[in-house]
Amino acid sequence: MENMTAAAHVRNVDTWDSGGGVELDILELDDGTVLVVADDTLAFYRSMDEFWAEADEGGDDHRTVTILRETGRPFELARAR
């Protein structure tokens, strides 16, 4: 990805330090959905509001899909609603 300003589906990219040395890359897509990337997890949200609500409340009740990577394994679907 040489030129992020020419992304076809990404509206905004940001990084957030959620504490304890955990940094998240937050990609807001053109349709308003959000993809959050950590070192071992990908999570999708319906909106930035849903992401921040989960960050405030804790847990993972606001995610639509979570994909986890276990050591030595490819990404696997962890849960879908």
Rosetta constraint file for C-alpha pairs under 8 A:
AtomPair CA 3 CA 7 HARMONIC 7.35 0.50
AtomPair CA 7 CA 11 HARMONIC 7.92 0.50
AtomPair CA 9 CA 29 HARMONIC 5.66 0.50
AtomPair CA 9 CA 30 HARMONIC 5.44 0.50
AtomPair CA 10 CA 27 HARMONIC 6.62 0.50
AtomPair CA 10 CA 28 HARMONIC 6.03 0.50
AtomPair CA 10 CA 29 HARMONIC 4.42 0.50
AtomPair CA 10 CA 30 HARMONIC 5.71 0.50
AtomPair CA 11 CA 27 HARMONIC 7.51 0.50
AtomPair CA 11 CA 28 HARMONIC 5.51 0.50
AtomPair CA 11 CA 29 HARMONIC 5.10 0.50
AtomPair CA 11 CA 30 HARMONIC 5.14 0.50
AtomPair CA 12 CA 27 HARMONIC 5.86 0.50
AtomPair CA 12 CA 28 HARMONIC 5.11 0.50
AtomPair CA 12 CA 29 HARMONIC 7.01 0.50
AtomPair CA 13 CA 25 HARMONIC 7.09 0.50
AtomPair CA 13 CA 26 HARMONIC 5.67 0.50
AtomPair CA 13 CA 27 HARMONIC 4.64 0.50
AtomPair CA 13 CA 28 HARMONIC 6.39 0.50
AtomPair CA 14 CA 25 HARMONIC 5.84 0.50
AtomPair CA 14 CA 26 HARMONIC 5.13 0.50
AtomPair CA 14 CA 27 HARMONIC 6.63 0.50
AtomPair CA 15 CA 23 HARMONIC 6.78 0.50
AtomPair CA 15 CA 24 HARMONIC 5.53 0.50
AtomPair CA 15 CA 25 HARMONIC 4.48 0.50
AtomPair CA 15 CA 26 HARMONIC 5.89 0.50
AtomPair CA 16 CA 23 HARMONIC 5.61 0.50
AtomPair CA 16 CA 24 HARMONIC 5.20 0.50
AtomPair CA 16 CA 25 HARMONIC 6.53 0.50
AtomPair CA 16 CA 26 HARMONIC 7.42 0.50
AtomPair CA 17 CA 21 HARMONIC 6.92 0.50
AtomPair CA 17 CA 22 HARMONIC 5.82 0.50
AtomPair CA 17 CA 23 HARMONIC 4.33 0.50
AtomPair CA 17 CA 24 HARMONIC 6.31 0.50
AtomPair CA 18 CA 22 HARMONIC 5.61 0.50
AtomPair CA 18 CA 23 HARMONIC 5.97 0.50
AtomPair CA 18 CA 24 HARMONIC 7.08 0.50
AtomPair CA 19 CA 23 HARMONIC 7.57 0.50
AtomPair CA 22 CA 38 HARMONIC 7.61 0.50
AtomPair CA 23 CA 38 HARMONIC 6.61 0.50
AtomPair CA 24 CA 36 HARMONIC 6.43 0.50
AtomPair CA 24 CA 37 HARMONIC 5.63 0.50
AtomPair CA 24 CA 38 HARMONIC 5.01 0.50
AtomPair CA 25 CA 36 HARMONIC 5.69 0.50
AtomPair CA 25 CA 37 HARMONIC 5.06 0.50
AtomPair CA 25 CA 38 HARMONIC 6.62 0.50
AtomPair CA 26 CA 34 HARMONIC 6.94 0.50
AtomPair CA 26 CA 35 HARMONIC 6.01 0.50
AtomPair CA 26 CA 36 HARMONIC 4.62 0.50
AtomPair CA 26 CA 37 HARMONIC 6.50 0.50
AtomPair CA 27 CA 34 HARMONIC 5.67 0.50
AtomPair CA 27 CA 35 HARMONIC 5.12 0.50
AtomPair CA 27 CA 36 HARMONIC 6.23 0.50
AtomPair CA 28 CA 32 HARMONIC 6.21 0.50
AtomPair CA 28 CA 33 HARMONIC 6.07 0.50
AtomPair CA 28 CA 34 HARMONIC 4.54 0.50
AtomPair CA 28 CA 35 HARMONIC 6.48 0.50
AtomPair CA 28 CA 48 HARMONIC 7.41 0.50
AtomPair CA 29 CA 33 HARMONIC 5.47 0.50
AtomPair CA 29 CA 34 HARMONIC 5.94 0.50
AtomPair CA 29 CA 35 HARMONIC 7.60 0.50
AtomPair CA 32 CA 46 HARMONIC 6.99 0.50
AtomPair CA 32 CA 47 HARMONIC 5.53 0.50
AtomPair CA 32 CA 48 HARMONIC 7.50 0.50
AtomPair CA 33 CA 44 HARMONIC 7.16 0.50
AtomPair CA 33 CA 45 HARMONIC 5.77 0.50
AtomPair CA 33 CA 46 HARMONIC 4.65 0.50
AtomPair CA 33 CA 47 HARMONIC 4.79 0.50
AtomPair CA 33 CA 48 HARMONIC 7.27 0.50
AtomPair CA 34 CA 44 HARMONIC 5.59 0.50
AtomPair CA 34 CA 45 HARMONIC 5.05 0.50
AtomPair CA 34 CA 46 HARMONIC 6.39 0.50
AtomPair CA 34 CA 47 HARMONIC 5.71 0.50
AtomPair CA 34 CA 48 HARMONIC 6.28 0.50
AtomPair CA 34 CA 51 HARMONIC 7.66 0.50
AtomPair CA 35 CA 42 HARMONIC 6.87 0.50
AtomPair CA 35 CA 43 HARMONIC 5.74 0.50
AtomPair CA 35 CA 44 HARMONIC 4.69 0.50
AtomPair CA 35 CA 45 HARMONIC 6.59 0.50
AtomPair CA 36 CA 41 HARMONIC 7.98 0.50
AtomPair CA 36 CA 42 HARMONIC 5.64 0.50
AtomPair CA 36 CA 43 HARMONIC 5.17 0.50
AtomPair CA 36 CA 44 HARMONIC 6.41 0.50
AtomPair CA 37 CA 41 HARMONIC 6.04 0.50
AtomPair CA 37 CA 42 HARMONIC 4.75 0.50
AtomPair CA 37 CA 43 HARMONIC 6.76 0.50
AtomPair CA 38 CA 42 HARMONIC 6.37 0.50
AtomPair CA 40 CA 68 HARMONIC 5.92 0.50
AtomPair CA 40 CA 69 HARMONIC 5.16 0.50
AtomPair CA 40 CA 70 HARMONIC 7.25 0.50
AtomPair CA 41 CA 66 HARMONIC 7.04 0.50
AtomPair CA 41 CA 67 HARMONIC 5.73 0.50
AtomPair CA 41 CA 68 HARMONIC 4.67 0.50
AtomPair CA 41 CA 69 HARMONIC 6.31 0.50
AtomPair CA 42 CA 66 HARMONIC 5.82 0.50
AtomPair CA 42 CA 67 HARMONIC 5.06 0.50
AtomPair CA 42 CA 68 HARMONIC 6.55 0.50
AtomPair CA 43 CA 63 HARMONIC 6.48 0.50
AtomPair CA 43 CA 64 HARMONIC 7.52 0.50
AtomPair CA 43 CA 65 HARMONIC 5.78 0.50
AtomPair CA 43 CA 66 HARMONIC 4.42 0.50
AtomPair CA 43 CA 67 HARMONIC 6.24 0.50
AtomPair CA 44 CA 63 HARMONIC 5.76 0.50
AtomPair CA 44 CA 64 HARMONIC 5.57 0.50
AtomPair CA 44 CA 65 HARMONIC 5.33 0.50
AtomPair CA 44 CA 66 HARMONIC 6.52 0.50
AtomPair CA 45 CA 50 HARMONIC 6.18 0.50
AtomPair CA 45 CA 51 HARMONIC 6.12 0.50
AtomPair CA 45 CA 62 HARMONIC 6.72 0.50
AtomPair CA 45 CA 63 HARMONIC 4.91 0.50
AtomPair CA 45 CA 64 HARMONIC 5.45 0.50
AtomPair CA 45 CA 65 HARMONIC 7.46 0.50
AtomPair CA 46 CA 50 HARMONIC 6.40 0.50
AtomPair CA 46 CA 63 HARMONIC 7.57 0.50
AtomPair CA 46 CA 64 HARMONIC 6.93 0.50
AtomPair CA 47 CA 51 HARMONIC 6.59 0.50
AtomPair CA 48 CA 52 HARMONIC 6.19 0.50
AtomPair CA 49 CA 53 HARMONIC 5.98 0.50
AtomPair CA 50 CA 54 HARMONIC 6.28 0.50
AtomPair CA 50 CA 62 HARMONIC 5.64 0.50
AtomPair CA 50 CA 63 HARMONIC 7.52 0.50
AtomPair CA 51 CA 55 HARMONIC 6.27 0.50
AtomPair CA 51 CA 62 HARMONIC 6.77 0.50
AtomPair CA 51 CA 63 HARMONIC 7.47 0.50
AtomPair CA 52 CA 56 HARMONIC 6.10 0.50
AtomPair CA 53 CA 57 HARMONIC 6.05 0.50
AtomPair CA 53 CA 62 HARMONIC 7.35 0.50
AtomPair CA 54 CA 58 HARMONIC 5.33 0.50
AtomPair CA 54 CA 59 HARMONIC 6.55 0.50
AtomPair CA 54 CA 60 HARMONIC 6.35 0.50
AtomPair CA 54 CA 61 HARMONIC 6.88 0.50
AtomPair CA 54 CA 62 HARMONIC 5.75 0.50
AtomPair CA 64 CA 80 HARMONIC 6.38 0.50
AtomPair CA 64 CA 81 HARMONIC 5.99 0.50
AtomPair CA 65 CA 77 HARMONIC 7.95 0.50
AtomPair CA 65 CA 78 HARMONIC 7.67 0.50
AtomPair CA 65 CA 79 HARMONIC 5.94 0.50
AtomPair CA 65 CA 80 HARMONIC 4.91 0.50
AtomPair CA 65 CA 81 HARMONIC 6.87 0.50
AtomPair CA 66 CA 77 HARMONIC 6.82 0.50
AtomPair CA 66 CA 78 HARMONIC 5.75 0.50
AtomPair CA 66 CA 79 HARMONIC 5.87 0.50
AtomPair CA 66 CA 80 HARMONIC 7.14 0.50
AtomPair CA 67 CA 75 HARMONIC 6.34 0.50
AtomPair CA 67 CA 76 HARMONIC 5.80 0.50
AtomPair CA 67 CA 77 HARMONIC 4.90 0.50
AtomPair CA 67 CA 78 HARMONIC 5.23 0.50
AtomPair CA 67 CA 79 HARMONIC 7.33 0.50
AtomPair CA 68 CA 75 HARMONIC 5.72 0.50
AtomPair CA 68 CA 76 HARMONIC 5.92 0.50
AtomPair CA 68 CA 77 HARMONIC 6.82 0.50
AtomPair CA 68 CA 78 HARMONIC 6.07 0.50
AtomPair CA 69 CA 73 HARMONIC 6.30 0.50
AtomPair CA 69 CA 74 HARMONIC 5.96 0.50
AtomPair CA 69 CA 75 HARMONIC 4.59 0.50
AtomPair CA 69 CA 76 HARMONIC 6.47 0.50
AtomPair CA 70 CA 74 HARMONIC 7.29 0.50
AtomPair CA 70 CA 75 HARMONIC 7.44 0.50
